Amino acid sequence: MSRTLYGIKACDTMKKARTWLDQHAVSYVFHDYKAAGIDRGNLQKWCNEHGWETILNRAGTTFRKLDDAQKADLDQNKAIELMLAQPSMIKRPVLDLGDKTLIGFKAERYATDVV
């Protein structure tokens, strides 16, 4: 089964997810969307599956540094544009299992849905 882990290399939550996957011998490909970017198709898919409110990381410094006009009147299209311009605003990790994706890292959820 092909799995792709999307995120940013230096993120602490990403490190926890990668460690968990490695310790459980789960094969995956890592896609660093800060270095390699992210495409609209994946963002659209994730937003449709989970809702843009889940995918957009409003707690991060990148989002908080935006001016009020950029934060105003958010909807899915505007959120996707923000995340395309600044991939750091995407919640992480995103683990694509093929038939579904997992957003964020919780060991219990990975144990249930990944292995």
Secondary structure, 3 states (H helix, E strand, C coil): CCCEEEECCCCHHHHHHHHHHHHCCCCCEEEECCCCCCCHHHHHHHHHHHCHHHHECCCCHHHHCCCHHHHCCCCHHHHHHHHHHCHHHECCCEEECCCCEEECCCHHHHHHHCC
